[in-house]
Amino acid sequence: MFNGLSAFPLTPMAGESVDLKALGRVVNRVARAGADSLGVLGSTGNYAYLSREERRAVLEIAVEAASGVPVLAGIGAVRTRDVLVFAADAQNAGASALLLAPVSYQKLSEAEVFGLFDTVAAESDLPIVVYDNPGTTGFTFSDDLHARIARIPGIASIKIPPPASGEVAARVAKLKAGLPEETSLGISGDWAAAEALLAGCNVWYSVIAGVLPQQARTLVDHAVAGRNDLASAASSDLEPIWSLFRTYGSLRVTAALAEDLGVVPSSALPLPLHGLDSEGRERVADAIRQCGLEA
């Protein structure tokens, strides 16, 4: 489950409640398209905005709807106590792995982040994916910290943000050189996925695969087979969407795409989050046309 395509579906909302029926359909749609794993309650899944009861319900529905595809459960929270509760809930719900970001209000030190992962790994039987997402957590991992955390028993994979353009291959090579051989390295930032996979990343932790799983599957298959030109072409075909991701952020664009394509019946964003403005929605509609997608 730490190789290939890991799809991160939205958590659809119906007003102030999670739309569990829509969630089940979204997860099952992605599972049937051939994802190797599903990342539930990641940033795209709005985990930070959900209560314990909502998170637990999401996981139970997702595990059932995934029909045997492994589910990675996001368990991030400000307090270690709550992270451990979410980890136990995830295991009880049937999740196959944990996805942990160092969430904070006060800025964390490297020692505090190491302690978080060390504690959770000691308390849980499930393998852990390190969620490196400085854009939302405000914490930047050093390569040395990644290497030290990766040596904690139970740490299975590291999910990194996209390197700067032109630096993907060098970044992947440098980071992998410091990790244990068995540690999976995964890329987020969908526009960098093809380049990162071709450079040696093991898995694409993919936002767009939650809405366009077949297109994402095709890109991964080409990359894994070493078909460089075809993998790059598959990514280029989605450049109108990548451009919007870089402008507006992936969550709001993905929510708009899912609504316009009929993947979810209503807004996937919980208040106080708002969707794209009218200009952004027009640009999403134009990207759908440019990419040849059907509503």
RAJO-V176131 format. One record per pair of residues at least 24 apart in sequence whose C-alpha atoms are under 10 Angstrom apart, sorted by the first residue. I is the first residue (numbers start at 1). J is the second residue. Records with the same first field share a line. If there is no record, write none. Layout:
I: J  J
//
This chain:
1: 35  36  37  38  69  70  71  72  96  97  156  157  184  203
2: 36  37  70  72  97  129  156  157  158  183  184  185  186  202  203  204  205
3: 36  37  157  184  185  186  201  202  203  204  205  220  224
4: 35  36  37  186  197  201  202  203  204  205  217  220  221  223  224
5: 34  35  36  37  38  186  202  203  204  205  206  209  213  216  217  218  219  220  221
6: 30  34  35  36  37  38  39  40  70  71  72  186  188  203  204  205  206  207  209  210  213  216  217
7: 31  34  35  36  37  38  39  40  71  72  204  205  206  207  208  209  210  211  212  213  216  217
8: 35  37  38  39  40  41  42  43  44  45  71  72  205  206  207  208  209  210  211  213
9: 38  39  40  41  42  43  44  45  62  206  207  208  209  210  211  212  213  254  255  258
10: 39  40  41  42  43  44  45  46  207  208  210  211  251  254  255  258  263  264  268  269
11: 40  41  42  43  44  45  46  47  50  55  58  62  255  264  267  268  269  270
12: 45  46  255  258  259  263  264  265  266  267  268  269  270
13: 46  264  265  266  267  268  269  270  271
14: 265  266  267  268  269  270
15: 266  267  268  269  270  271
16: 269  270  271
17: 50  54  270
18: 50  54  55  57  58  268  269  270
19: 58  264  265  266  267  268
20: 54  57  58  60  61  62
21: 61
22: 263  264  265  266
23: 58  61  62  65  263  264  268
24: 58  60  61  62  63  64  65  66
25: 61  62  65  66  263  264
26: 62  65  66  210  211  258  263  264
27: 61  62  63  64  65  66  67  69  71  210  211
28: 61  62  63  64  65  66  67  69
29: 65  66  210  211  212  213  214  263
30: 65  66  69  209  210  211  212  213  214
31: 65  66  67  68  69  70  210  213
32: 65  66  67  69  213  214
33: 209  212  213  214  215  216  217
34: 69  213  214  216  217  218
35: 66  69  70  206  209  210  213  214  216  217  220
36: 69  70  71  203  217
37: 66  68  69  70  71  72  96  97  203  205
38: 62  63  66  69  70  71  72  73  95  96  205  206  209  210
39: 70  71  72  73  74  95  97  98  99  205  206  207  210
40: 71  72  73  74  75  95  98  99  210
41: 71  72  73  74  75  76  99
42: 72  73  74  75  76  99  100  101  131  207
43: 74  76  101  133  136  207  250  251
44: 206  207  208  210  250  251  252  254  255  268  269
45: 74  207  210  251  268  269
46: 74  251  268  269  270
47: 73  74  75  76  77
48: 74  75  76  77  78  103
49: 269  270  271  272  273
50: 270
52: 82  85  86  89
53: 86  89
55: 86  89  90
56: 86  89  90  92  93
57: 89  93
58: 93
59: 89  90  91  92  93  94  95
60: 89  90  92  93  94  95
61: 93
62: 93  94  95
63: 90  93  94  95  96
64: 93  94
68: 96
69: 95  96
70: 94  95  96  97
71: 95  96  97  98  99
72: 96  97  98  99  100  126  127  128  129
73: 97  98  99  100  128  129
74: 98  99  100  101  128  129  131
75: 99  100  101  102  103
76: 100  101  102  103  104  131
77: 101  102  103  104  105
78: 102  103  104  105  106
79: 103  104  105  116
80: 115  116  117  119  120
81: 120
83: 116  119  120
84: 116  119  120  121  123  124
87: 120  121  123  124  125  126  128
88: 123  124  125  126
90: 124  126
91: 124  125  126
95: 126
96: 125  126  127  128
97: 124  125  126  127  128  129  154  155  156
98: 124  125  126  127  128  129  130  131  155  156
99: 127  128  129  130  131  157  158  159
100: 128  129  130  131  132  158  159
101: 129  130  131  132  133  134  136  137  139  159
102: 130  131  132  133  134  136  137  138  139  140  141
103: 131  133  134  136  137  138  139
104: 136  137  138  139
105: 137  138
106: 138
107: 137  138  139
108: 137  138  139  140
109: 139  140  141
110: 139  140  141  142  144  145
111: 145
113: 139  141  145  149
114: 145  146  148  149  152
115: 149
116: 149
117: 149  150  152  154  155
118: 149  151  152  153  154  155
119: 152
120: 154  155
121: 152  153  154  155
122: 152  153  154
124: 154
125: 154
126: 154  155  156
127: 153  154  155  156  157
128: 152  153  154  155  156  157  158
129: 154  155  156  157  158  159  183  184  185  186
130: 155  156  157  158  159  160  185  186
131: 157  158  159  160  161  186  188
132: 158  159  160  161  187  188
133: 159  160  161  162  188
134: 160  161
135: 161
142: 175
143: 174  175  176  177  178  179
144: 175  178  179
146: 175  176  178  179
147: 175  176  177  178  179  180  183
148: 178  179  180
149: 179
150: 178  179  180  182  183  184
151: 179  180  182  183
155: 182  183  184
156: 180  182  183  184  185
157: 182  183  184  185  186  202  203
158: 183  184  185  186  187  202  203
159: 184  185  186  187  188  201  203  204  205
160: 185  186  187  188  189  201  204  205
161: 186  187  188  189  190  192  205
162: 187  188  189  190  191  192  193  196
163: 187  188  189  192  196
164: 192
165: 191  192  195
166: 192  195
167: 195  196
168: 192  193  195  196  197  198  199
169: 195  196  197  198  199  200  201
170: 196  199
171: 196  199
172: 196  197  199  200  201
173: 199  200  201
176: 200  201
189: 242  245  246  249  250
190: 216  235  238  239  241  242  245  246  250
191: 235  236  238  239  241  242  243  245  246
192: 232  235  242
193: 219  220  223  231  232  235
194: 219  220  222  223  224  228  229  230  231  232  233  234  235  236
195: 223  228  231  232  235
196: 223
197: 222  223  224  226  228  231
198: 222  223  224  225  226  227  228  231  232
199: 223
200: 224
207: 250  251  254
208: 238  241  242  245  250  251  253  254  257  258
209: 254
210: 254  258  263
211: 254  255  257  258  259  261  262  263  264
212: 254  257  258  261  263  293
236: 291
237: 290  291  292
238: 287  288  290  291  292
239: 287  290  291
240: 283  284  286  287  288  289  290  291
241: 283  284  286  287  288  290  291
242: 287
243: 287
244: 280  283  284  287
247: 280
248: 276  280
251: 275  276
252: 276  277  280  281
253: 280  281  283  284
254: 284
256: 280  281  284  285
257: 281  284  285  287  288  295
258: 295
259: 295
260: 284  285  288  294  295
261: 285  288  293  294  295
262: 294  295
263: 295
//
